[in-house]
């Protein structure tokens, strides 16, 4: 079973409100960018990536948690983050029964996470280029 099929299976197993919420979150994430990849990591967690991890989702007894790997570095003008606010890297959104998902704001947050991942790749690439230039000057 590929990661997308595993996520389908997980959602189907969640027969209460959490399954519908999980499916809506997933739909918004995938709609934010066509190049997002679905993965299955850490013994059963759906993960969405593009140029690095964007977010991980888990269904808990009373909530669905969407954790952004670098949420502390992302702009959150709609104040979606409501959990993990004290962390240095991660931030999360806890969805509870009856919560309405702000699809527009969630898509914007997903896009900001992608931009952040891409900026990290650019910094890494330029650091590698500077190191090569220094090394070539030394020889």
Residue frames relative to the residue before (quaternion, step in Angstrom):
aa qw qx qy qz dx dy dz
X 1.0000 0.0000 0.0000 0.0000 0.00 0.00 0.00
X 0.3491 -0.7358 0.5382 0.2168 3.59 -0.82 0.97
X 0.7208 -0.4657 0.2841 0.4276 3.61 -1.22 0.32
X 0.6535 0.5119 -0.3278 0.4510 3.62 0.90 -0.83
X 0.6463 0.5054 -0.3141 0.4777 3.59 1.02 -0.78
X 0.6307 0.5272 -0.3340 0.4612 3.59 1.03 -0.73
X 0.6438 0.5051 -0.3164 0.4798 3.56 1.04 -0.80
X 0.6030 0.5447 -0.3450 0.4698 3.59 1.04 -0.78
X 0.6677 0.5109 -0.2863 0.4596 3.56 0.92 -0.99
X 0.6401 0.5266 -0.3192 0.4594 3.59 0.95 -0.88
X 0.6638 0.5009 -0.3000 0.4674 3.57 0.90 -0.95
X 0.6534 0.5208 -0.3114 0.4527 3.60 0.96 -0.86
X 0.6542 0.5178 -0.3059 0.4587 3.59 1.10 -0.68
X 0.6494 0.4788 -0.3075 0.5045 3.57 1.20 -0.49
X 0.0825 -0.8702 0.4857 0.0131 3.55 0.23 1.29
X 0.6340 0.5023 -0.3475 0.4743 3.60 1.23 -0.05
X 0.8151 -0.2550 0.1939 0.4827 3.58 -1.25 -0.38
X 0.5948 0.5991 -0.3683 0.3894 3.60 1.10 -0.65
X 0.6250 0.5434 -0.3411 0.4448 3.60 1.02 -0.69
X 0.6631 0.4912 -0.2947 0.4818 3.58 0.96 -0.88
X 0.6490 0.5099 -0.3126 0.4702 3.57 0.98 -0.86
X 0.6452 0.5237 -0.3120 0.4605 3.57 0.92 -0.95
X 0.6639 0.5055 -0.2999 0.4623 3.59 0.92 -0.92
X 0.6583 0.5054 -0.3105 0.4634 3.61 0.98 -0.78
X 0.6261 0.5244 -0.3290 0.4741 3.58 1.02 -0.82
X 0.6581 0.5176 -0.3005 0.4568 3.55 0.89 -0.99
X 0.6467 0.5266 -0.3182 0.4509 3.58 0.91 -0.92
X 0.6671 0.4967 -0.3008 0.4666 3.60 0.92 -0.88
X 0.6379 0.5278 -0.3299 0.4535 3.58 0.97 -0.84
X 0.7120 0.4577 -0.2657 0.4615 3.57 0.78 -1.02
X 0.6463 0.5182 -0.3198 0.4599 3.60 1.11 -0.59
X 0.5771 0.6188 -0.3724 0.3813 3.59 1.17 -0.47
X 0.7955 -0.0617 0.0811 0.5973 3.59 1.08 -0.70
X 0.4500 -0.7300 0.4523 0.2451 3.57 -0.73 1.08
X 0.6907 0.4928 -0.2851 0.4457 3.61 1.15 -0.44
X 0.4006 0.7006 -0.4924 0.3258 3.60 1.22 0.23
X 0.2383 -0.7682 0.5853 0.1024 3.53 -1.01 0.94
X 0.2949 -0.7290 0.5893 0.1854 3.55 -1.03 0.83
X 0.0400 -0.7884 0.6136 -0.0143 3.54 -0.95 0.96
X 0.2574 -0.7248 0.6179 0.1632 3.54 -1.36 0.28
X 0.1036 0.8272 -0.5366 0.1309 3.57 -0.33 1.24
X 0.8386 0.2841 -0.1704 0.4324 3.46 -1.43 0.02
X 0.6754 -0.5440 0.2836 0.4093 3.53 0.79 1.13
X 0.8615 -0.1964 0.0493 0.4656 3.55 0.78 0.99
X 0.5554 0.5908 -0.4160 0.4115 3.58 1.05 0.62
X 0.3835 -0.6883 0.5629 0.2495 3.57 -0.88 0.92
X 0.0546 -0.7846 0.6172 -0.0205 3.54 -0.95 1.00
X 0.1567 -0.7636 0.6193 0.0933 3.55 -1.04 0.82
X 0.0351 -0.8204 0.5682 -0.0534 3.54 -0.84 1.08
X 0.1510 0.7078 -0.6895 0.0261 3.45 -1.42 0.42
X 0.8196 -0.0767 -0.0212 0.5673 3.55 -0.46 1.27
X 0.7682 -0.1524 0.0735 0.6174 3.56 1.20 0.61
X 0.6600 -0.5132 0.3631 0.4112 3.55 -1.25 0.27
X 0.2691 -0.7336 0.6056 0.1506 3.53 -1.04 0.91
X 0.7921 -0.1989 0.2030 0.5402 3.56 0.56 -1.20
X 0.2475 -0.7173 0.6369 0.1362 3.51 -1.38 0.49
X 0.1335 -0.7958 0.5852 0.0803 3.59 -0.98 0.78
X 0.0076 -0.7776 0.6287 -0.0068 3.52 -1.16 0.70
X 0.3008 -0.7149 0.5996 0.1972 3.53 -1.12 0.74
X 0.1157 -0.7703 0.6259 0.0374 3.53 -0.85 1.05
X 0.7495 -0.4155 0.2686 0.4398 3.55 -1.27 0.18
X 0.8321 0.1917 -0.0640 0.5165 3.58 0.86 -0.96
X 0.7886 0.2104 -0.1200 0.5651 3.59 1.26 0.08
X 0.2836 -0.6581 0.6493 0.2547 3.50 -1.43 0.09
X 0.1676 -0.8058 0.5661 0.0460 3.56 -0.69 1.15
X 0.0906 -0.7579 0.6454 0.0286 3.54 -0.94 0.99
X 0.0764 -0.8243 0.5608 -0.0136 3.56 -0.40 1.28
X 0.2502 -0.7593 0.5883 0.1216 3.55 -0.82 1.07
X 0.5123 -0.6902 0.4255 0.2829 3.55 -0.72 1.13
X 0.8039 0.1541 -0.0627 0.5710 3.60 0.96 -0.84
X 0.1228 0.8577 -0.4892 0.0998 3.55 1.10 0.74
X 0.6219 0.5597 -0.3461 0.4245 3.58 1.05 -0.71
X 0.6981 0.4554 -0.2633 0.4858 3.59 1.21 -0.45
X 0.6232 0.5726 -0.3274 0.4202 3.58 1.27 -0.06
X 0.4696 -0.6244 0.5274 0.3337 3.56 -1.13 0.60
X 0.0537 -0.7962 0.6027 0.0015 3.59 -0.98 0.83
X 0.0374 -0.8578 0.5123 0.0191 3.59 0.62 1.11
X 0.6964 0.4504 -0.2758 0.4859 3.61 1.13 -0.53
X 0.3656 -0.7778 0.4426 0.2558 3.56 1.38 0.10
X 0.1463 0.8074 -0.5481 0.1618 3.54 0.78 1.10
X 0.6239 0.5477 -0.3538 0.4307 3.59 1.01 -0.75
X 0.0454 0.8087 -0.5831 0.0629 3.55 -0.82 1.05
X 0.7376 0.2961 -0.2018 0.5723 3.58 1.29 0.23
X 0.7975 0.2721 -0.2156 0.4933 3.56 -1.15 0.61
X 0.2957 0.8098 -0.4701 0.1893 3.56 1.20 0.40
X 0.6499 0.5196 -0.3140 0.4571 3.59 1.20 -0.39
X 0.5364 0.6594 -0.3909 0.3531 3.60 1.25 -0.26
X 0.4990 -0.6654 0.4774 0.2834 3.54 -1.24 0.55
X 0.7836 0.2691 -0.1512 0.5392 3.60 1.14 -0.46
X 0.7944 0.3279 -0.1619 0.4849 3.57 0.57 -1.15
X 0.0317 -0.7221 0.6891 0.0518 3.48 -1.39 0.48
X 0.1500 -0.8083 0.5656 0.0648 3.56 -1.11 0.62
X 0.2536 -0.6922 0.6469 0.1949 3.46 -1.41 0.30
X 0.1617 -0.7605 0.6235 0.0823 3.55 -0.77 1.07
X 0.1498 -0.7729 0.6141 0.0552 3.54 -0.78 1.13
X 0.1391 -0.7930 0.5917 0.0423 3.55 -0.82 1.06
X 0.6911 -0.4598 0.3445 0.4386 3.54 -1.26 0.37
X 0.7944 0.2790 -0.2322 0.4870 3.56 -0.89 1.00
X 0.5167 0.6350 -0.4264 0.3846 3.61 1.21 -0.24
X 0.2936 -0.7185 0.6029 0.1848 3.54 -1.11 0.74
X 0.3545 -0.7334 0.5424 0.2055 3.56 -0.91 0.94
X 0.2971 -0.7249 0.5984 0.1677 3.54 -0.87 1.05
X 0.2583 -0.8270 0.4811 0.1340 3.57 0.13 1.35
X 0.6423 0.5296 -0.3291 0.4458 3.59 0.91 -0.87
X 0.6934 0.4696 -0.2752 0.4721 3.58 0.84 -0.98
X 0.6448 0.5154 -0.3292 0.4584 3.59 0.99 -0.78
X 0.6374 0.5122 -0.3259 0.4745 3.60 0.96 -0.81
X 0.6451 0.5146 -0.3239 0.4627 3.60 0.96 -0.82
X 0.6476 0.5101 -0.3130 0.4717 3.58 1.01 -0.78
X 0.6223 0.5267 -0.3266 0.4781 3.59 1.04 -0.78
X 0.6694 0.4939 -0.2976 0.4684 3.59 0.90 -0.90
X 0.6268 0.5203 -0.3337 0.4744 3.60 1.05 -0.71
X 0.6363 0.5201 -0.3264 0.4670 3.60 1.03 -0.74
X 0.6320 0.5147 -0.3288 0.4771 3.59 1.03 -0.75
X 0.6475 0.5126 -0.3158 0.4671 3.59 0.92 -0.89
X 0.6351 0.5213 -0.3264 0.4673 3.57 0.99 -0.81
X 0.6543 0.5062 -0.3140 0.4659 3.61 0.89 -0.91
X 0.6748 0.4920 -0.2984 0.4622 3.58 0.93 -0.86
X 0.6328 0.5176 -0.3396 0.4652 3.60 1.03 -0.68
X 0.6191 0.5279 -0.3419 0.4704 3.60 1.08 -0.67
X 0.6433 0.5155 -0.3228 0.4650 3.60 1.01 -0.78
X 0.6482 0.5180 -0.3170 0.4593 3.59 0.99 -0.82
X 0.6444 0.5119 -0.3204 0.4691 3.59 1.00 -0.83
X 0.6462 0.5220 -0.3106 0.4620 3.55 0.98 -0.88
X 0.6637 0.5056 -0.2991 0.4631 3.58 0.96 -0.90
X 0.6876 0.4650 -0.3005 0.4698 3.60 0.88 -0.86
X 0.6054 0.5325 -0.3605 0.4690 3.63 1.09 -0.58
X 0.6466 0.5122 -0.3117 0.4716 3.57 1.03 -0.76
X 0.6339 0.5244 -0.3178 0.4713 3.57 1.04 -0.77
X 0.6501 0.5063 -0.3171 0.4696 3.60 0.94 -0.86
X 0.6454 0.5178 -0.3238 0.4589 3.59 0.97 -0.80
X 0.6471 0.5097 -0.3201 0.4679 3.61 1.00 -0.80
X 0.6363 0.5243 -0.3251 0.4632 3.58 1.01 -0.84
X 0.6480 0.5075 -0.3187 0.4700 3.61 0.92 -0.89
X 0.6689 0.5060 -0.3051 0.4511 3.55 0.88 -0.94
X 0.6719 0.4868 -0.3105 0.4640 3.62 0.92 -0.83
X 0.6333 0.5191 -0.3368 0.4648 3.64 1.08 -0.58
X 0.6402 0.5351 -0.3227 0.4467 3.56 1.12 -0.65
X 0.7256 0.4353 -0.2530 0.4690 3.61 1.08 -0.57
